[in-house]
């Protein structure tokens, strides 16, 4: 089992390395704590990447926030623990959002939830639209077949942070109010293509 995980992680590293040498678009998420630069894997996750870039190009994330921090110390009732920060359009007018998209699993895209990977938040498959999260550390339970979501379909990963993980970690260390939600989210000033 460990050997398979190593091989899979190794293949993903090659995918990320080759993707980084390609013409994948990059976006800058400007926050009150600094910039996060994310490479978007359009070829590997075309549905999810296209959706995210439509929000970027429409300026629909501007004024949103990172509003949820999930750490080992703030999920006592969860049998399967993860570490992520979640952001998006929470608090912005719903009427400006786009329709939910088809679910692209990690079994289809081969983009695993490793450190720095960006993925779509969702409830059931096919409900992802504008909310996303960034992994802190490797999070295999978020992949297809993982146990974090009871349906086993995992989440739709579509890119990776290439610069600014220090900002991601600083956001994660903010003290939440009720449960995992920040009283005052970290504002997303803008999300633009580089």
C-alpha positions in Angstrom: 0.0 0.0 0.0 2.8 2.4 0.9 4.7 1.6 -2.3 1.5 2.4 -4.4 1.0 5.7 -2.5 4.7 6.6 -3.2 4.4 5.7 -6.9 1.1 7.7 -7.2 2.7 10.7 -5.4 5.7 10.4 -7.7 3.6 10.4 -10.8 1.7 13.4 -9.5 5.0 15.2 -8.9 5.9 14.5 -12.5 2.5 15.8 -13.6 3.0 19.0 -11.6 6.6 19.4 -12.9 5.5 18.9 -16.5 2.4 21.1 -16.0 4.7 23.8 -14.6 6.7 23.7 -17.7 3.6 24.1 -19.9 1.5 27.1 -20.8 -1.1 26.5 -18.0 -2.6 29.8 -16.8 -1.6 31.2 -13.5 -3.7 33.4 -11.3 -2.8 35.7 -8.4 -5.1 35.6 -5.4 -4.4 38.9 -3.7 -5.4 38.9 0.0 -5.0 41.2 3.0 -2.1 39.0 4.1 -0.3 38.8 0.7 -0.5 37.1 -2.7 -1.0 33.4 -3.5 -0.1 32.4 -7.0 -1.9 29.3 -8.4 -1.3 27.3 -11.5 -4.5 26.0 -13.1 -4.4 22.6 -14.7 -6.8 23.2 -17.6 -5.9 20.1 -19.6 -6.2 17.7 -16.6 -9.3 19.2 -15.1 -11.1 21.0 -18.0 -14.5 21.4 -16.4 -13.3 22.6 -13.0 -10.5 24.7 -14.3 -12.8 26.4 -16.9 -15.4 27.2 -14.1 -12.8 28.7 -11.8 -11.3 30.8 -14.6 -14.8 32.1 -15.6 -15.1 33.4 -12.0 -11.6 34.9 -12.2 -12.2 36.6 -15.6 -15.5 38.0 -14.4 -14.0 39.5 -11.3 -16.5 37.4 -9.3 -14.1 36.5 -6.5 -13.2 40.1 -5.8 -14.4 41.1 -2.4 -14.8 37.5 -1.3 -12.7 36.0 1.5 -11.0 33.1 3.0 -13.4 32.4 5.8 -12.8 28.8 7.0 -9.6 27.3 8.5 -9.5 23.6 9.2 -6.7 22.4 11.5 -6.1 19.3 13.6 -7.1 21.2 16.7 -10.6 22.4 15.5 -12.3 19.3 14.2 -12.7 17.2 17.3 -15.8 15.3 16.1 -14.4 14.3 12.7 -13.1 10.8 12.5 -11.2 11.8 9.3 -9.2 15.0 9.9 -7.9 17.3 7.2 -6.0 20.6 7.0 -7.2 23.2 4.5 -8.3 26.8 4.2 -11.5 27.6 2.4 -12.5 30.7 0.4 -14.6 32.0 -2.3 -17.7 34.2 -2.7 -19.3 33.7 0.7 -21.1 36.9 1.6 -21.3 38.2 -1.9 -24.6 38.3 -3.9 -25.7 34.8 -5.0 -27.2 36.2 -8.1 -23.7 37.0 -9.5 -22.6 33.3 -9.2 -22.5 30.7 -12.0 -24.3 27.4 -12.1 -22.9 24.3 -10.4 -20.6 22.1 -12.4 -20.2 18.4 -13.1 -17.9 16.7 -10.6 -14.4 15.7 -11.9 -12.9 13.1 -9.6 -9.2 12.6 -8.9 -9.6 9.2 -10.5 -10.4 11.1 -13.7 -7.9 14.0 -13.4 -5.0 12.3 -11.5 -4.6 15.5 -9.6 -4.2 14.3 -6.0 -4.8 16.5 -2.9 -1.2 17.1 -2.0 0.3 20.1 -0.2 -0.7 23.3 -2.0 -3.4 21.7 -4.3 -6.5 23.8 -4.9 -9.8 22.0 -5.1 -13.6 22.8 -5.2 -15.7 22.6 -2.1 -19.0 20.8 -2.5 -21.8 19.0 -0.7 -23.0 16.3 -3.1 -21.4 15.5 -6.5 -22.4 18.1 -9.0 -22.9 21.0 -6.5 -19.5 22.7 -6.7 -19.7 26.3 -8.0 -17.6 29.0 -6.5 -16.2 27.9 -3.1 -12.7 26.4 -3.1 -10.0 25.2 -0.7 -6.2 24.9 -0.6 -4.6 21.8 1.1 -2.0 22.2 3.8 0.0 19.0 3.7 -1.0 15.9 1.8 -4.7 15.1 2.2 -5.4 11.7 0.6 -8.8 11.4 2.3 -10.0 14.1 -0.1 -9.2 12.0 -3.2 -11.6 9.7 -4.9 -12.2 6.8 -2.6 -11.2 8.9 0.4 -13.3 8.8 3.6 -13.7 12.6 4.3 -17.0 12.7 2.3 -19.3 9.7 2.8 -20.1 9.3 -0.9 -16.4 8.4 -1.6 -16.2 10.6 -4.7 -13.7 12.9 -3.2 -13.3 16.5 -4.3 -12.4 18.1 -7.7 -8.7 19.3 -7.6 -7.7 21.6 -10.4 -4.4 23.4 -9.7 -1.6 24.0 -7.3 -0.1 26.9 -5.4 3.3 27.7 -7.0 4.1 30.7 -4.7 2.5 32.0 -1.5 2.2 28.9 0.7 3.5 31.1 3.5 0.4 33.2 3.1 -1.8 30.0 3.0 -0.3 28.8 6.3 -0.7 32.3 7.9 -4.4 32.2 6.9 -4.7 28.8 8.5 -3.3 30.0 11.8 -6.0 32.7 12.2 -8.2 32.1 15.2 -11.7 31.0 14.2 -14.8 32.1 16.1 -17.6 29.6 15.9 -16.3 26.2 14.9 -13.9 26.6 11.9 -15.2 29.9 10.6 -13.3 33.2 11.0 -15.3 36.1 12.5 -13.7 38.4 10.0 -12.5 36.5 6.9 -9.2 37.3 5.2 -10.4 39.5 2.3 -9.8 38.4 -1.3 -9.0 41.8 -2.8 -8.8 40.4 -6.3 -8.1 37.2 -8.3 -6.5 37.9 -11.7 -4.6 36.1 -14.4 -0.9 36.6 -14.4 
